[in-house]
Amino acid sequence: MLSREFTTKEKVLLLVCALLALGVLYYQFIFKGVRQQISNYATDALEAEIETEQMRAAKIKEMESVIEANQGREIGDLMVYNNLAAEINMISSITNKKAEKVSVTWDTPVLKGTTVRRGFSITFQTNRYANMKEILDAFNTCKYRCIIHDLSVADNSPTTRSVVARVGGKMTKINVVNMRRGIRHSTQLNVSFKGTFFETVEGALTREGLIIDKSSQSDEPGALETRAKAYE
């Protein structure tokens, strides 16, 4: 019986059964495994991206909280109008060697009562989170009365970088994909914020260049508690 030759129909049935068995094995051990790996990779990448964005948002919120906490504090001296040249030099000193592509635009100073408000906007790039933090701290604690607000930080680090490595026995340039790990590890931060320097016309030699705010001729309570004093 074992030596009996299979009929054509039986051979076809055996071939179909063998193909079905191979299909089941492929689906169970290869196809499902590959799909599971792809699913895990996609989930891990999404979770990493969400975590990075959460860390970035938390750090920006932290810096904004520091700025808001200092807005009501009278840090720095109220200088006699016109202190623009000294303020420009101070900004240059603060950003020197810590930032590049620095751009500052100035608003026309406004006089309200005896207090001058000189608004400005600043943008710059830096390759280290620590540099940005030092710059913000320097503005918050500078020797001239100043407040900053409307902080915006963008991580524009390149997603790929080129490196030269030995491949197949010869030096070849290849592109390496960078995983962004939040602004603390950024290699290119674009930063912008607005600010206001405060001066006084008490003792000023001129009021030229000022816009007069006639809505009120009195200063906010305590605005001139610290009188202007000159630095040696």
SEPA-557693 format. One record per residue (C-alpha): residue in three letters; residue number from 1; x, y, z. Coordinates in steps of 0.2 Angstrom, whole numbers. Layout:
<rs>
<r><aa>ALA</aa><i>NUM</i><xx>X</xx><yy>Y</yy><zz>Z</zz></r>
...
</rs>
This chain:
<rs>
<r><aa>MET</aa><i>1</i><xx>0</xx><yy>0</yy><zz>0</zz></r>
<r><aa>LEU</aa><i>2</i><xx>14</xx><yy>12</yy><zz>4</zz></r>
<r><aa>SER</aa><i>3</i><xx>22</xx><yy>9</yy><zz>-13</zz></r>
<r><aa>ARG</aa><i>4</i><xx>6</xx><yy>14</yy><zz>-22</zz></r>
<r><aa>GLU</aa><i>5</i><xx>8</xx><yy>29</yy><zz>-33</zz></r>
<r><aa>PHE</aa><i>6</i><xx>-3</xx><yy>44</yy><zz>-29</zz></r>
<r><aa>THR</aa><i>7</i><xx>-15</xx><yy>50</yy><zz>-42</zz></r>
<r><aa>THR</aa><i>8</i><xx>-14</xx><yy>67</yy><zz>-50</zz></r>
<r><aa>LYS</aa><i>9</i><xx>-28</xx><yy>73</yy><zz>-39</zz></r>
<r><aa>GLU</aa><i>10</i><xx>-20</xx><yy>67</yy><zz>-23</zz></r>
<r><aa>LYS</aa><i>11</i><xx>-4</xx><yy>75</yy><zz>-28</zz></r>
<r><aa>VAL</aa><i>12</i><xx>-13</xx><yy>92</yy><zz>-31</zz></r>
<r><aa>LEU</aa><i>13</i><xx>-22</xx><yy>90</yy><zz>-14</zz></r>
<r><aa>LEU</aa><i>14</i><xx>-5</xx><yy>86</yy><zz>-5</zz></r>
<r><aa>LEU</aa><i>15</i><xx>3</xx><yy>101</yy><zz>-14</zz></r>
<r><aa>VAL</aa><i>16</i><xx>-11</xx><yy>112</yy><zz>-8</zz></r>
<r><aa>CYS</aa><i>17</i><xx>-10</xx><yy>106</yy><zz>10</zz></r>
<r><aa>ALA</aa><i>18</i><xx>9</xx><yy>109</yy><zz>10</zz></r>
<r><aa>LEU</aa><i>19</i><xx>6</xx><yy>127</yy><zz>3</zz></r>
<r><aa>LEU</aa><i>20</i><xx>-7</xx><yy>130</yy><zz>16</zz></r>
<r><aa>ALA</aa><i>21</i><xx>4</xx><yy>124</yy><zz>30</zz></r>
<r><aa>LEU</aa><i>22</i><xx>19</xx><yy>135</yy><zz>24</zz></r>
<r><aa>GLY</aa><i>23</i><xx>7</xx><yy>150</yy><zz>23</zz></r>
<r><aa>VAL</aa><i>24</i><xx>1</xx><yy>147</yy><zz>41</zz></r>
<r><aa>LEU</aa><i>25</i><xx>19</xx><yy>145</yy><zz>47</zz></r>
<r><aa>TYR</aa><i>26</i><xx>24</xx><yy>161</yy><zz>38</zz></r>
<r><aa>TYR</aa><i>27</i><xx>9</xx><yy>171</yy><zz>45</zz></r>
<r><aa>GLN</aa><i>28</i><xx>12</xx><yy>165</yy><zz>63</zz></r>
<r><aa>PHE</aa><i>29</i><xx>31</xx><yy>166</yy><zz>64</zz></r>
<r><aa>ILE</aa><i>30</i><xx>36</xx><yy>179</yy><zz>51</zz></r>
<r><aa>PHE</aa><i>31</i><xx>23</xx><yy>191</yy><zz>45</zz></r>
<r><aa>LYS</aa><i>32</i><xx>15</xx><yy>193</yy><zz>63</zz></r>
<r><aa>GLY</aa><i>33</i><xx>32</xx><yy>195</yy><zz>70</zz></r>
<r><aa>VAL</aa><i>34</i><xx>38</xx><yy>209</yy><zz>58</zz></r>
<r><aa>ARG</aa><i>35</i><xx>21</xx><yy>218</yy><zz>60</zz></r>
<r><aa>GLN</aa><i>36</i><xx>23</xx><yy>218</yy><zz>79</zz></r>
<r><aa>GLN</aa><i>37</i><xx>41</xx><yy>224</yy><zz>78</zz></r>
<r><aa>ILE</aa><i>38</i><xx>35</xx><yy>238</yy><zz>66</zz></r>
<r><aa>SER</aa><i>39</i><xx>21</xx><yy>243</yy><zz>78</zz></r>
<r><aa>ASN</aa><i>40</i><xx>33</xx><yy>243</yy><zz>93</zz></r>
<r><aa>TYR</aa><i>41</i><xx>45</xx><yy>254</yy><zz>84</zz></r>
<r><aa>ALA</aa><i>42</i><xx>32</xx><yy>266</yy><zz>79</zz></r>
<r><aa>THR</aa><i>43</i><xx>25</xx><yy>267</yy><zz>96</zz></r>
<r><aa>ASP</aa><i>44</i><xx>42</xx><yy>269</yy><zz>104</zz></r>
<r><aa>ALA</aa><i>45</i><xx>46</xx><yy>283</yy><zz>92</zz></r>
<r><aa>LEU</aa><i>46</i><xx>30</xx><yy>292</yy><zz>95</zz></r>
<r><aa>GLU</aa><i>47</i><xx>32</xx><yy>290</yy><zz>114</zz></r>
<r><aa>ALA</aa><i>48</i><xx>50</xx><yy>298</yy><zz>112</zz></r>
<r><aa>GLU</aa><i>49</i><xx>43</xx><yy>312</yy><zz>102</zz></r>
<r><aa>ILE</aa><i>50</i><xx>29</xx><yy>316</yy><zz>114</zz></r>
<r><aa>GLU</aa><i>51</i><xx>41</xx><yy>315</yy><zz>129</zz></r>
<r><aa>THR</aa><i>52</i><xx>53</xx><yy>327</yy><zz>120</zz></r>
<r><aa>GLU</aa><i>53</i><xx>39</xx><yy>340</yy><zz>116</zz></r>
<r><aa>GLN</aa><i>54</i><xx>33</xx><yy>338</yy><zz>134</zz></r>
<r><aa>MET</aa><i>55</i><xx>51</xx><yy>342</yy><zz>141</zz></r>
<r><aa>ARG</aa><i>56</i><xx>53</xx><yy>356</yy><zz>129</zz></r>
<r><aa>ALA</aa><i>57</i><xx>36</xx><yy>364</yy><zz>134</zz></r>
<r><aa>ALA</aa><i>58</i><xx>40</xx><yy>362</yy><zz>153</zz></r>
<r><aa>LYS</aa><i>59</i><xx>57</xx><yy>371</yy><zz>151</zz></r>
<r><aa>ILE</aa><i>60</i><xx>49</xx><yy>385</yy><zz>141</zz></r>
<r><aa>LYS</aa><i>61</i><xx>36</xx><yy>386</yy><zz>154</zz></r>
<r><aa>GLU</aa><i>62</i><xx>49</xx><yy>386</yy><zz>168</zz></r>
<r><aa>MET</aa><i>63</i><xx>58</xx><yy>401</yy><zz>160</zz></r>
<r><aa>GLU</aa><i>64</i><xx>42</xx><yy>410</yy><zz>157</zz></r>
<r><aa>SER</aa><i>65</i><xx>38</xx><yy>408</yy><zz>176</zz></r>
<r><aa>VAL</aa><i>66</i><xx>55</xx><yy>415</yy><zz>180</zz></r>
<r><aa>ILE</aa><i>67</i><xx>52</xx><yy>430</yy><zz>169</zz></r>
<r><aa>GLU</aa><i>68</i><xx>35</xx><yy>433</yy><zz>176</zz></r>
<r><aa>ALA</aa><i>69</i><xx>41</xx><yy>432</yy><zz>194</zz></r>
<r><aa>ASN</aa><i>70</i><xx>54</xx><yy>445</yy><zz>191</zz></r>
<r><aa>GLN</aa><i>71</i><xx>42</xx><yy>457</yy><zz>182</zz></r>
<r><aa>GLY</aa><i>72</i><xx>35</xx><yy>465</yy><zz>198</zz></r>
<r><aa>ARG</aa><i>73</i><xx>52</xx><yy>467</yy><zz>206</zz></r>
<r><aa>GLU</aa><i>74</i><xx>62</xx><yy>483</yy><zz>205</zz></r>
<r><aa>ILE</aa><i>75</i><xx>79</xx><yy>476</yy><zz>200</zz></r>
<r><aa>GLY</aa><i>76</i><xx>92</xx><yy>488</yy><zz>194</zz></r>
<r><aa>ASP</aa><i>77</i><xx>93</xx><yy>507</yy><zz>195</zz></r>
<r><aa>LEU</aa><i>78</i><xx>82</xx><yy>520</yy><zz>186</zz></r>
<r><aa>MET</aa><i>79</i><xx>94</xx><yy>529</yy><zz>175</zz></r>
<r><aa>VAL</aa><i>80</i><xx>93</xx><yy>547</yy><zz>169</zz></r>
<r><aa>TYR</aa><i>81</i><xx>86</xx><yy>549</yy><zz>151</zz></r>
<r><aa>ASN</aa><i>82</i><xx>94</xx><yy>547</yy><zz>138</zz></r>
<r><aa>ASN</aa><i>83</i><xx>103</xx><yy>530</yy><zz>143</zz></r>
<r><aa>LEU</aa><i>84</i><xx>101</xx><yy>522</yy><zz>126</zz></r>
<r><aa>ALA</aa><i>85</i><xx>120</xx><yy>521</yy><zz>122</zz></r>
<r><aa>ALA</aa><i>86</i><xx>123</xx><yy>512</yy><zz>139</zz></r>
<r><aa>GLU</aa><i>87</i><xx>109</xx><yy>500</yy><zz>136</zz></r>
<r><aa>ILE</aa><i>88</i><xx>115</xx><yy>495</yy><zz>119</zz></r>
<r><aa>ASN</aa><i>89</i><xx>133</xx><yy>492</yy><zz>126</zz></r>
<r><aa>MET</aa><i>90</i><xx>125</xx><yy>481</yy><zz>140</zz></r>
<r><aa>ILE</aa><i>91</i><xx>115</xx><yy>471</yy><zz>127</zz></r>
<r><aa>SER</aa><i>92</i><xx>131</xx><yy>468</yy><zz>117</zz></r>
<r><aa>SER</aa><i>93</i><xx>141</xx><yy>463</yy><zz>133</zz></r>
<r><aa>ILE</aa><i>94</i><xx>127</xx><yy>451</yy><zz>138</zz></r>
<r><aa>THR</aa><i>95</i><xx>126</xx><yy>442</yy><zz>121</zz></r>
<r><aa>ASN</aa><i>96</i><xx>145</xx><yy>443</yy><zz>117</zz></r>
<r><aa>LYS</aa><i>97</i><xx>152</xx><yy>425</yy><zz>114</zz></r>
<r><aa>LYS</aa><i>98</i><xx>135</xx><yy>417</yy><zz>119</zz></r>
<r><aa>ALA</aa><i>99</i><xx>124</xx><yy>421</yy><zz>104</zz></r>
<r><aa>GLU</aa><i>100</i><xx>125</xx><yy>425</yy><zz>86</zz></r>
<r><aa>LYS</aa><i>101</i><xx>114</xx><yy>433</yy><zz>73</zz></r>
<r><aa>VAL</aa><i>102</i><xx>109</xx><yy>445</yy><zz>86</zz></r>
<r><aa>SER</aa><i>103</i><xx>96</xx><yy>458</yy><zz>81</zz></r>
<r><aa>VAL</aa><i>104</i><xx>89</xx><yy>472</yy><zz>92</zz></r>
<r><aa>THR</aa><i>105</i><xx>75</xx><yy>484</yy><zz>87</zz></r>
<r><aa>TRP</aa><i>106</i><xx>70</xx><yy>499</yy><zz>97</zz></r>
<r><aa>ASP</aa><i>107</i><xx>53</xx><yy>507</yy><zz>100</zz></r>
<r><aa>THR</aa><i>108</i><xx>52</xx><yy>526</yy><zz>102</zz></r>
<r><aa>PRO</aa><i>109</i><xx>53</xx><yy>529</yy><zz>120</zz></r>
<r><aa>VAL</aa><i>110</i><xx>37</xx><yy>535</yy><zz>129</zz></r>
<r><aa>LEU</aa><i>111</i><xx>36</xx><yy>547</yy><zz>144</zz></r>
<r><aa>LYS</aa><i>112</i><xx>22</xx><yy>545</yy><zz>156</zz></r>
<r><aa>GLY</aa><i>113</i><xx>24</xx><yy>556</yy><zz>171</zz></r>
<r><aa>THR</aa><i>114</i><xx>42</xx><yy>557</yy><zz>174</zz></r>
<r><aa>THR</aa><i>115</i><xx>46</xx><yy>539</yy><zz>169</zz></r>
<r><aa>VAL</aa><i>116</i><xx>52</xx><yy>534</yy><zz>152</zz></r>
<r><aa>ARG</aa><i>117</i><xx>48</xx><yy>517</yy><zz>145</zz></r>
<r><aa>ARG</aa><i>118</i><xx>60</xx><yy>512</yy><zz>131</zz></r>
<r><aa>GLY</aa><i>119</i><xx>53</xx><yy>496</yy><zz>123</zz></r>
<r><aa>PHE</aa><i>120</i><xx>64</xx><yy>484</yy><zz>112</zz></r>
<r><aa>SER</aa><i>121</i><xx>63</xx><yy>467</yy><zz>103</zz></r>
<r><aa>ILE</aa><i>122</i><xx>78</xx><yy>455</yy><zz>102</zz></r>
<r><aa>THR</aa><i>123</i><xx>81</xx><yy>439</yy><zz>92</zz></r>
<r><aa>PHE</aa><i>124</i><xx>97</xx><yy>428</yy><zz>92</zz></r>
<r><aa>GLN</aa><i>125</i><xx>103</xx><yy>411</yy><zz>89</zz></r>
<r><aa>THR</aa><i>126</i><xx>114</xx><yy>401</yy><zz>102</zz></r>
<r><aa>ASN</aa><i>127</i><xx>120</xx><yy>383</yy><zz>101</zz></r>
<r><aa>ARG</aa><i>128</i><xx>118</xx><yy>379</yy><zz>120</zz></r>
<r><aa>TYR</aa><i>129</i><xx>104</xx><yy>380</yy><zz>132</zz></r>
<r><aa>ALA</aa><i>130</i><xx>115</xx><yy>386</yy><zz>146</zz></r>
<r><aa>ASN</aa><i>131</i><xx>120</xx><yy>401</yy><zz>135</zz></r>
<r><aa>MET</aa><i>132</i><xx>101</xx><yy>406</yy><zz>133</zz></r>
<r><aa>LYS</aa><i>133</i><xx>98</xx><yy>404</yy><zz>151</zz></r>
<r><aa>GLU</aa><i>134</i><xx>113</xx><yy>415</yy><zz>156</zz></r>
<r><aa>ILE</aa><i>135</i><xx>107</xx><yy>428</yy><zz>144</zz></r>
<r><aa>LEU</aa><i>136</i><xx>89</xx><yy>428</yy><zz>151</zz></r>
<r><aa>ASP</aa><i>137</i><xx>96</xx><yy>429</yy><zz>169</zz></r>
<r><aa>ALA</aa><i>138</i><xx>108</xx><yy>443</yy><zz>164</zz></r>
<r><aa>PHE</aa><i>139</i><xx>93</xx><yy>454</yy><zz>158</zz></r>
<r><aa>ASN</aa><i>140</i><xx>83</xx><yy>450</yy><zz>173</zz></r>
<r><aa>THR</aa><i>141</i><xx>97</xx><yy>455</yy><zz>185</zz></r>
<r><aa>CYS</aa><i>142</i><xx>105</xx><yy>469</yy><zz>175</zz></r>
<r><aa>LYS</aa><i>143</i><xx>110</xx><yy>485</yy><zz>183</zz></r>
<r><aa>TYR</aa><i>144</i><xx>97</xx><yy>495</yy><zz>173</zz></r>
<r><aa>ARG</aa><i>145</i><xx>79</xx><yy>494</yy><zz>177</zz></r>
<r><aa>CYS</aa><i>146</i><xx>72</xx><yy>482</yy><zz>164</zz></r>
<r><aa>ILE</aa><i>147</i><xx>58</xx><yy>469</yy><zz>162</zz></r>
<r><aa>ILE</aa><i>148</i><xx>57</xx><yy>456</yy><zz>148</zz></r>
<r><aa>HIS</aa><i>149</i><xx>42</xx><yy>446</yy><zz>142</zz></r>
<r><aa>ASP</aa><i>150</i><xx>34</xx><yy>437</yy><zz>127</zz></r>
<r><aa>LEU</aa><i>151</i><xx>48</xx><yy>424</yy><zz>126</zz></r>
<r><aa>SER</aa><i>152</i><xx>49</xx><yy>412</yy><zz>111</zz></r>
<r><aa>VAL</aa><i>153</i><xx>61</xx><yy>398</yy><zz>109</zz></r>
<r><aa>ALA</aa><i>154</i><xx>62</xx><yy>386</yy><zz>94</zz></r>
<r><aa>ASP</aa><i>155</i><xx>73</xx><yy>371</yy><zz>93</zz></r>
<r><aa>ASN</aa><i>156</i><xx>80</xx><yy>372</yy><zz>75</zz></r>
<r><aa>SER</aa><i>157</i><xx>94</xx><yy>359</yy><zz>77</zz></r>
<r><aa>PRO</aa><i>158</i><xx>97</xx><yy>350</yy><zz>60</zz></r>
<r><aa>THR</aa><i>159</i><xx>89</xx><yy>332</yy><zz>60</zz></r>
<r><aa>THR</aa><i>160</i><xx>104</xx><yy>325</yy><zz>51</zz></r>
<r><aa>ARG</aa><i>161</i><xx>123</xx><yy>328</yy><zz>51</zz></r>
<r><aa>SER</aa><i>162</i><xx>137</xx><yy>322</yy><zz>40</zz></r>
<r><aa>VAL</aa><i>163</i><xx>151</xx><yy>312</yy><zz>46</zz></r>
<r><aa>VAL</aa><i>164</i><xx>166</xx><yy>304</yy><zz>37</zz></r>
<r><aa>ALA</aa><i>165</i><xx>168</xx><yy>285</yy><zz>42</zz></r>
<r><aa>ARG</aa><i>166</i><xx>177</xx><yy>270</yy><zz>34</zz></r>
<r><aa>VAL</aa><i>167</i><xx>165</xx><yy>260</yy><zz>24</zz></r>
<r><aa>GLY</aa><i>168</i><xx>171</xx><yy>245</yy><zz>14</zz></r>
<r><aa>GLY</aa><i>169</i><xx>189</xx><yy>250</yy><zz>17</zz></r>
<r><aa>LYS</aa><i>170</i><xx>188</xx><yy>268</yy><zz>11</zz></r>
<r><aa>MET</aa><i>171</i><xx>183</xx><yy>284</yy><zz>19</zz></r>
<r><aa>THR</aa><i>172</i><xx>165</xx><yy>289</yy><zz>14</zz></r>
<r><aa>LYS</aa><i>173</i><xx>154</xx><yy>303</yy><zz>19</zz></r>
<r><aa>ILE</aa><i>174</i><xx>137</xx><yy>297</yy><zz>27</zz></r>
<r><aa>ASN</aa><i>175</i><xx>122</xx><yy>306</yy><zz>35</zz></r>
<r><aa>VAL</aa><i>176</i><xx>118</xx><yy>302</yy><zz>53</zz></r>
<r><aa>VAL</aa><i>177</i><xx>100</xx><yy>305</yy><zz>59</zz></r>
<r><aa>ASN</aa><i>178</i><xx>100</xx><yy>315</yy><zz>76</zz></r>
<r><aa>MET</aa><i>179</i><xx>86</xx><yy>311</yy><zz>89</zz></r>
<r><aa>ARG</aa><i>180</i><xx>80</xx><yy>327</yy><zz>96</zz></r>
<r><aa>ARG</aa><i>181</i><xx>81</xx><yy>326</yy><zz>115</zz></r>
<r><aa>GLY</aa><i>182</i><xx>73</xx><yy>343</yy><zz>120</zz></r>
<r><aa>ILE</aa><i>183</i><xx>80</xx><yy>361</yy><zz>121</zz></r>
<r><aa>ARG</aa><i>184</i><xx>93</xx><yy>356</yy><zz>134</zz></r>
<r><aa>HIS</aa><i>185</i><xx>102</xx><yy>346</yy><zz>121</zz></r>
<r><aa>SER</aa><i>186</i><xx>99</xx><yy>358</yy><zz>106</zz></r>
<r><aa>THR</aa><i>187</i><xx>113</xx><yy>363</yy><zz>95</zz></r>
<r><aa>GLN</aa><i>188</i><xx>103</xx><yy>378</yy><zz>87</zz></r>
<r><aa>LEU</aa><i>189</i><xx>91</xx><yy>388</yy><zz>98</zz></r>
<r><aa>ASN</aa><i>190</i><xx>82</xx><yy>402</yy><zz>90</zz></r>
<r><aa>VAL</aa><i>191</i><xx>76</xx><yy>414</yy><zz>104</zz></r>
<r><aa>SER</aa><i>192</i><xx>66</xx><yy>430</yy><zz>104</zz></r>
<r><aa>PHE</aa><i>193</i><xx>58</xx><yy>441</yy><zz>117</zz></r>
<r><aa>LYS</aa><i>194</i><xx>53</xx><yy>459</yy><zz>121</zz></r>
<r><aa>GLY</aa><i>195</i><xx>58</xx><yy>470</yy><zz>135</zz></r>
<r><aa>THR</aa><i>196</i><xx>57</xx><yy>488</yy><zz>142</zz></r>
<r><aa>PHE</aa><i>197</i><xx>70</xx><yy>498</yy><zz>150</zz></r>
<r><aa>PHE</aa><i>198</i><xx>64</xx><yy>512</yy><zz>162</zz></r>
<r><aa>GLU</aa><i>199</i><xx>73</xx><yy>529</yy><zz>164</zz></r>
<r><aa>THR</aa><i>200</i><xx>68</xx><yy>545</yy><zz>172</zz></r>
<r><aa>VAL</aa><i>201</i><xx>68</xx><yy>563</yy><zz>166</zz></r>
<r><aa>GLU</aa><i>202</i><xx>72</xx><yy>570</yy><zz>183</zz></r>
<r><aa>GLY</aa><i>203</i><xx>89</xx><yy>578</yy><zz>181</zz></r>
<r><aa>ALA</aa><i>204</i><xx>89</xx><yy>575</yy><zz>162</zz></r>
<r><aa>LEU</aa><i>205</i><xx>96</xx><yy>588</yy><zz>151</zz></r>
<r><aa>THR</aa><i>206</i><xx>84</xx><yy>585</yy><zz>137</zz></r>
<r><aa>ARG</aa><i>207</i><xx>67</xx><yy>577</yy><zz>133</zz></r>
<r><aa>GLU</aa><i>208</i><xx>70</xx><yy>577</yy><zz>114</zz></r>
<r><aa>GLY</aa><i>209</i><xx>64</xx><yy>561</yy><zz>105</zz></r>
<r><aa>LEU</aa><i>210</i><xx>51</xx><yy>556</yy><zz>118</zz></r>
<r><aa>ILE</aa><i>211</i><xx>33</xx><yy>553</yy><zz>115</zz></r>
<r><aa>ILE</aa><i>212</i><xx>22</xx><yy>560</yy><zz>128</zz></r>
<r><aa>ASP</aa><i>213</i><xx>8</xx><yy>549</yy><zz>136</zz></r>
<r><aa>LYS</aa><i>214</i><xx>-5</xx><yy>561</yy><zz>141</zz></r>
<r><aa>SER</aa><i>215</i><xx>-17</xx><yy>548</yy><zz>148</zz></r>
<r><aa>SER</aa><i>216</i><xx>-9</xx><yy>550</yy><zz>165</zz></r>
<r><aa>GLN</aa><i>217</i><xx>4</xx><yy>562</yy><zz>172</zz></r>
<r><aa>SER</aa><i>218</i><xx>8</xx><yy>552</yy><zz>187</zz></r>
<r><aa>ASP</aa><i>219</i><xx>19</xx><yy>537</yy><zz>189</zz></r>
<r><aa>GLU</aa><i>220</i><xx>14</xx><yy>520</yy><zz>196</zz></r>
<r><aa>PRO</aa><i>221</i><xx>16</xx><yy>519</yy><zz>215</zz></r>
<r><aa>GLY</aa><i>222</i><xx>34</xx><yy>517</yy><zz>220</zz></r>
<r><aa>ALA</aa><i>223</i><xx>40</xx><yy>518</yy><zz>202</zz></r>
<r><aa>LEU</aa><i>224</i><xx>53</xx><yy>531</yy><zz>207</zz></r>
<r><aa>GLU</aa><i>225</i><xx>57</xx><yy>525</yy><zz>224</zz></r>
<r><aa>THR</aa><i>226</i><xx>75</xx><yy>521</yy><zz>218</zz></r>
<r><aa>ARG</aa><i>227</i><xx>82</xx><yy>537</yy><zz>211</zz></r>
<r><aa>ALA</aa><i>228</i><xx>94</xx><yy>537</yy><zz>196</zz></r>
<r><aa>LYS</aa><i>229</i><xx>112</xx><yy>536</yy><zz>201</zz></r>
<r><aa>ALA</aa><i>230</i><xx>127</xx><yy>536</yy><zz>189</zz></r>
<r><aa>TYR</aa><i>231</i><xx>140</xx><yy>522</yy><zz>188</zz></r>
<r><aa>GLU</aa><i>232</i><xx>158</xx><yy>526</yy><zz>189</zz></r>
</rs>
